[in-house]
Amino acid sequence: MKFSGKIEKNILFIKFEGDLLGATDNLELLDYINDAINQGVLKAILDMSDVKYMNSSGIGVLITVYTKFKNRSGEAVVCSVADSIMKLLIMTKLDSVIKIYPSSEIAISKF
């Protein structure tokens, strides 16, 4: 799992690349998110447009990110999900917990 991130207008944008499998990159991601939250950023958009496969550890990553923001009265949403990933989110009912939008522009407008 690779990711890139930026903060714009007090929103954390994280773009995942490759397969979302969790693994050791998870620690780097959590450090990055904790730094953003400590700076007062309480909104995040997780762009999954370049994710083609996700396993249970990847689902755990999404839940962890969502929970970190929710525990601080913030919000994390997901956008640009491939059909195969969307089926998994629906099957696990994660789509009823985390808001999913077709694009980051729409996600921004919903904050």
N, CA and C of each residue as an Amber inpcrd file, in Angstrom:
protein
   333
   0.8460000  -1.1740000   0.0000000   0.0000000   0.0000000   0.0000000
   0.8870000   1.2310000   0.0000000   0.6380000   2.0980000  -0.9350000
   1.2980000   3.3940000  -0.9650000   0.2200000   4.4460000  -0.7880000
   0.6330000   5.5870000  -0.2480000  -0.3170000   6.6830000  -0.1340000
   0.4300000   7.9990000  -0.2670000  -0.3050000   8.9960000  -0.6800000
   0.2200000  10.3590000  -0.6830000  -0.8240000  11.2180000   0.0040000
  -0.3680000  12.2790000   0.6140000  -1.3040000  13.1130000   1.3530000
  -0.9840000  14.5820000   1.2460000  -2.0030000  15.3800000   1.4710000
  -1.8420000  16.8310000   1.5220000  -2.9870000  17.3990000   2.3500000
  -2.7400000  18.5930000   2.8800000  -3.7760000  19.3000000   3.6290000
  -4.0940000  20.5780000   2.8760000  -5.3620000  20.7480000   2.5330000
  -5.8410000  21.9550000   1.8670000  -7.1340000  22.3860000   2.5210000
  -7.2250000  23.6630000   2.8450000  -8.4420000  24.2220000   3.4580000
  -8.8800000  23.4110000   4.6680000  -7.8940000  22.9950000   5.4520000
  -8.1080000  22.2490000   6.6890000  -8.7860000  20.8860000   6.4700000
  -8.5740000  20.3230000   5.2750000  -9.0480000  18.9720000   4.9620000
  -7.8280000  18.1410000   4.5810000  -7.7240000  16.9600000   5.1680000
  -6.6500000  16.0320000   4.8370000  -7.0930000  15.1760000   3.6520000
  -6.3200000  15.2210000   2.5840000  -6.5770000  14.3980000   1.4110000
  -5.5450000  13.2760000   1.3940000  -6.0070000  12.0480000   1.3660000
  -5.1120000  10.8950000   1.2680000  -5.5070000  10.1090000   0.0330000
  -4.5400000   9.8860000  -0.8280000  -4.7660000   9.0990000  -2.0370000
  -4.0050000   7.7850000  -1.9090000  -4.7380000   6.6940000  -1.9180000
  -4.1340000   5.3680000  -1.8510000  -3.7810000   4.9050000  -3.2570000
  -2.6710000   4.1760000  -3.3470000  -2.2430000   3.6400000  -4.6380000
  -1.9190000   2.1610000  -4.4760000  -2.2680000   1.3850000  -5.4910000
  -1.9950000  -0.0490000  -5.4450000  -3.0580000  -0.7780000  -4.6500000
  -2.7010000  -1.9370000  -4.1570000  -3.6280000  -2.7430000  -3.3740000
  -3.6300000  -2.2770000  -1.9230000  -4.8060000  -2.1720000  -1.3490000
  -4.9490000  -1.7380000   0.0380000  -4.9860000  -2.9980000   0.9100000
  -3.8010000  -3.3430000   1.4340000  -3.6380000  -4.5940000   2.1660000
  -3.2300000  -4.3940000   3.6210000  -3.0990000  -3.1680000   4.0630000
  -2.6290000  -2.9350000   5.4280000  -1.1230000  -3.0110000   5.4640000
  -0.5760000  -3.9660000   6.1510000   0.8720000  -4.2430000   6.2300000
   1.6300000  -3.1560000   6.9730000   2.9350000  -3.1010000   6.7670000
   3.8020000  -2.2170000   7.5430000   3.6190000  -0.7470000   7.1950000
   3.1280000  -0.4440000   5.9900000   2.8920000   0.9560000   5.6210000
   1.8130000   1.5780000   6.4900000   1.0410000   0.7440000   7.1510000
  -0.0310000   1.2070000   8.0180000   0.5010000   2.1360000   9.1160000
   1.6670000   1.8310000   9.6770000   2.2410000   2.6650000  10.7440000
   2.5750000   4.0570000  10.2280000   3.1390000   4.1340000   9.0380000
   3.4610000   5.4330000   8.4430000   2.1840000   6.2410000   8.2070000
   1.1500000   5.5860000   7.7240000  -0.1330000   6.2400000   7.4970000
  -0.7180000   6.7720000   8.8030000  -0.6910000   5.9540000   9.8390000
  -1.2460000   6.3820000  11.1320000  -0.4670000   7.5480000  11.7210000
   0.8470000   7.5440000  11.5830000   1.6580000   8.6810000  12.0390000
   1.2690000   9.9450000  11.2900000   1.0910000   9.8170000   9.9780000
   0.7200000  10.9540000   9.1380000  -0.6410000  11.5170000   9.5620000
  -1.5900000  10.6330000   9.8160000  -2.9250000  11.0470000  10.2300000
  -2.8890000  11.6860000  11.6220000  -2.1540000  11.0800000  12.5420000
  -2.0400000  11.6560000  13.8900000  -1.4430000  13.0570000  13.8420000
  -0.4370000  13.2640000  13.0060000   0.1570000  14.5960000  12.8560000
  -0.8800000  15.6000000  12.3620000  -1.6710000  15.2000000  11.3790000
  -2.7020000  16.0960000  10.8440000  -3.7480000  16.4230000  11.9090000
  -4.2010000  15.4200000  12.6380000  -5.1960000  15.6480000  13.6950000
  -4.6260000  16.5600000  14.7720000  -3.3640000  16.3550000  15.1330000
  -2.7270000  17.2140000  16.1380000  -2.5830000  18.6500000  15.6760000
  -2.6050000  18.8590000  14.3520000  -2.5790000  20.2150000  13.7960000
  -3.9740000  20.8270000  13.7270000  -4.9810000  20.0740000  14.1520000
  -6.3440000  20.5820000  14.1730000  -7.1750000  20.2060000  12.9550000
  -6.6600000  19.3510000  12.0980000  -7.4120000  18.9010000  10.9270000
  -8.4020000  17.8310000  11.3770000  -9.6810000  18.0580000  11.1330000
 -10.6990000  17.1170000  11.6010000 -11.5610000  16.5560000  10.4810000
 -11.1430000  16.7820000   9.2300000 -11.8670000  16.2320000   8.0800000
 -10.8640000  15.5540000   7.1590000 -11.2550000  14.4000000   6.6380000
 -10.3740000  13.6680000   5.7320000 -11.1690000  13.0830000   4.5800000
 -10.5400000  13.1120000   3.4070000 -11.0960000  12.4680000   2.2250000
 -10.0950000  11.4100000   1.7810000 -10.5440000  10.1710000   1.7150000
  -9.7050000   9.0460000   1.3280000 -10.0240000   8.6860000  -0.1130000
  -9.1320000   9.0340000  -1.0090000  -9.3200000   8.8080000  -2.4430000
  -8.8290000   7.4030000  -2.7950000  -9.7370000   6.5740000  -3.2870000
  -9.3970000   5.1930000  -3.5960000  -9.4540000   4.9080000  -5.0960000
  -9.3000000   5.9520000  -5.9010000  -9.4180000   5.7890000  -7.3540000
  -8.3590000   4.8710000  -7.9400000  -7.2030000   4.7370000  -7.2900000
  -6.1350000   3.8770000  -7.7900000  -6.0000000   2.5730000  -7.0140000
  -7.0430000   2.2030000  -6.2620000  -7.0380000   0.9400000  -5.5170000
  -7.8560000  -0.0810000  -6.3020000  -7.2330000  -1.1930000  -6.6300000
  -7.9110000  -2.2320000  -7.4070000  -8.2960000  -3.4370000  -6.5600000
  -7.6100000  -3.6290000  -5.4360000  -7.8790000  -4.7790000  -4.5760000
  -7.7280000  -4.3600000  -3.1250000  -8.5920000  -4.9130000  -2.2680000
  -8.5080000  -4.6190000  -0.8380000  -8.8830000  -5.8950000  -0.0870000
  -8.1050000  -6.2190000   0.9530000  -8.4140000  -7.3900000   1.7740000
  -8.9430000  -6.9290000   3.1300000  -9.0750000  -7.8560000   4.0650000
  -9.6200000  -7.5100000   5.3850000  -8.7170000  -6.5250000   6.1330000
  -7.4200000  -6.5930000   5.9290000  -6.5190000  -5.6240000   6.5660000
  -6.7470000  -4.2330000   5.9830000  -7.0430000  -4.1600000   4.7100000
  -7.3600000  -2.8790000   4.0810000  -8.6410000  -2.2830000   4.6450000
  -9.6270000  -3.1390000   4.8810000 -10.8600000  -2.6850000   5.5280000
 -10.5380000  -2.1610000   6.9200000  -9.6340000  -2.8410000   7.6080000
  -9.2000000  -2.3900000   8.9320000  -8.5520000  -1.0170000   8.8790000
  -7.8010000  -0.7440000   7.8250000  -7.1800000   0.5720000   7.6510000
  -8.2650000   1.6460000   7.5520000  -9.2760000   1.4090000   6.7200000
 -10.3650000   2.3810000   6.5780000 -11.0890000   2.6140000   7.8990000
 -11.3500000   1.5360000   8.6220000 -12.0390000   1.6570000   9.9110000
 -11.1830000   2.4290000  10.9050000  -9.8890000   2.1610000  10.9230000
  -8.9870000   2.8580000  11.8380000  -8.9480000   4.3530000  11.5510000
  -8.8250000   4.7060000  10.2890000  -8.7960000   6.1280000   9.9080000
 -10.1140000   6.7890000  10.2770000 -11.2150000   6.1460000   9.9230000
 -12.5370000   6.6820000  10.2500000 -12.6770000   6.9050000  11.7540000
 -12.2750000   5.9250000  12.5490000 -12.4000000   5.9940000  14.0050000
 -11.5440000   7.1030000  14.5970000 -10.3270000   7.2620000  14.0850000
  -9.4430000   8.3200000  14.6030000 -10.0990000   9.6890000  14.4550000
 -10.7020000   9.9440000  13.3120000 -11.3560000  11.2340000  13.1070000
 -12.6480000  11.3390000  13.9000000 -13.4240000  10.2810000  13.9350000
 -14.7000000  10.2880000  14.6560000 -14.4800000  10.5230000  16.1540000
 -13.4170000   9.9340000  16.7190000 -13.1210000  10.1110000  18.1380000
 -12.7620000  11.5480000  18.4940000 -12.3990000  12.3360000  17.5250000
 -12.0730000  13.7570000  17.7320000 -13.1960000  14.6620000  17.2320000
 -14.3920000  14.1080000  17.0630000 -15.5640000  14.8190000  16.5280000
 -15.3230000  15.3020000  15.1070000 -14.5180000  14.5630000  14.3730000
 -14.2450000  14.8750000  12.9830000 -14.9610000  13.8950000  12.0760000
 -14.5470000  13.8920000  10.8200000 -15.1840000  13.0070000   9.8560000
 -14.1830000  12.5880000   8.7900000 -14.2320000  11.3340000   8.4150000
 -13.4400000  10.8090000   7.3020000 -14.4070000  10.1480000   6.3300000
 -14.2600000  10.4780000   5.0470000 -15.1070000   9.9080000   4.0100000
 -14.2300000   9.2890000   2.9310000 -14.8410000   8.4740000   2.1080000
 -14.1400000   7.7790000   1.0290000 -14.7090000   8.2720000  -0.2910000
 -13.8560000   8.3570000  -1.3160000 -14.3450000   8.7500000  -2.6300000
 -13.6660000   7.9400000  -3.7320000 -14.2820000   7.9770000  -4.8930000
 -13.7330000   7.3990000  -6.1260000 -13.3990000   5.9110000  -5.9720000
 -14.3810000   5.1480000  -5.5800000 -14.1860000   3.7240000  -5.3120000
 -14.5140000   2.9060000  -6.5650000 -13.6280000   1.9900000  -6.9170000
 -13.8700000   1.0800000  -8.0450000 -15.0360000   0.1530000  -7.7130000
 -15.7080000  -0.3480000  -8.7410000 -16.8740000  -1.2210000  -8.5410000
 -16.5540000  -2.4410000  -7.6870000 -15.3950000  -3.0510000  -7.9230000
 -15.0300000  -4.2520000  -7.1600000 -14.8510000  -3.9410000  -5.6740000
 -14.2880000  -2.7800000  -5.3730000 -14.1010000  -2.3620000  -3.9730000
 -15.4580000  -1.9950000  -3.3680000 -16.2970000  -1.3480000  -4.1530000
 -17.6150000  -0.9530000  -3.6560000 -18.4280000  -2.1850000  -3.2680000
 -18.3310000  -3.2410000  -4.0420000 -19.0430000  -4.4780000  -3.7080000
 -18.5920000  -5.0130000  -2.3560000 -17.2930000  -4.9300000  -2.0950000
 -16.7580000  -5.3850000  -0.8150000 -17.2550000  -4.5020000   0.3330000
 -17.2890000  -3.1910000   0.1110000 -17.7700000  -2.2700000   1.1530000
 -19.2550000  -2.5030000   1.4450000 -20.0170000  -2.8230000   0.4140000
 -21.4400000  -3.1200000   0.6010000 -21.6120000  -4.4540000   1.3240000
 -20.8450000  -5.4570000   0.9030000 -20.9460000  -6.7890000   1.5020000
 -20.6050000  -6.7550000   3.0030000 -19.6350000  -5.9320000   3.3750000
 -19.2380000  -5.8300000   4.7790000 -20.0590000  -4.7920000   5.5440000
 -20.9590000  -4.1260000   4.8290000 -21.8270000  -3.0840000   5.3800000
 -21.0540000  -1.8480000   5.8490000 -19.8240000  -1.7230000   5.4030000
 -19.0250000  -0.5510000   5.7490000 -19.5910000   0.7030000   5.0810000
 -20.3050000   0.5190000   3.9760000 -20.9220000   1.6570000   3.2950000
 -22.0110000   2.3140000   4.1370000 -22.5260000   1.6110000   5.1370000
 -23.5330000   2.1980000   6.0210000 -22.8940000   2.9760000   7.1780000
 -21.5750000   2.8420000   7.3320000 -20.8540000   3.5310000   8.4040000
 -20.0630000   4.7150000   7.8510000 -19.3060000   4.4680000   6.8010000
 -18.4610000   5.4990000   6.2010000 -19.1440000   6.0290000   4.9480000
 -19.2520000   7.3360000   4.8450000 -19.8640000   7.9380000   3.6600000
 -18.9340000   7.7580000   2.4630000 -19.5450000   7.4110000   1.3300000
 -18.7930000   7.1780000   0.1030000 -19.3500000   8.0900000  -0.9820000
 -18.4480000   8.8370000  -1.6360000 -18.8430000   9.7740000  -2.6790000
 -18.1440000   9.4330000  -3.9940000 -18.7700000   9.8030000  -5.1140000
 -18.1750000   9.4920000  -6.4160000 -16.8700000  10.2330000  -6.7060000
 -16.6760000  11.4050000  -6.0980000 -15.4600000  12.1910000  -6.3620000
 -15.0950000  13.0250000  -5.1380000 -13.8670000  13.5030000  -5.1160000
 -13.4330000  14.3530000  -3.9990000 -14.1700000  15.6900000  -4.0170000
 -14.5140000  16.1840000  -5.1930000 -15.2410000  17.4530000  -5.2880000
 -16.6060000  17.3540000  -4.6060000 -17.2890000  16.2460000  -4.8350000
 -18.5890000  16.0490000  -4.1860000 -18.3960000  15.8720000  -2.6840000
 -17.3690000  15.1370000  -2.2810000 -17.0890000  14.9450000  -0.8420000
 -16.8410000  16.2840000  -0.1550000 -16.0640000  17.1530000  -0.7970000
 -15.7900000  18.4790000  -0.2290000 -17.0830000  19.2520000  -0.0410000
 -17.9650000  19.1910000  -1.0170000 -19.2220000  19.9470000  -0.9440000
 -20.1440000  19.4500000   0.1670000 -19.9380000  18.2150000   0.6280000
 -20.7930000  17.6370000   1.6630000 -20.3030000  17.9600000   3.0830000
 -19.0860000  18.4700000   3.2120000 -18.5690000  18.8170000   4.5510000
 -19.2360000  20.0580000   5.0660000
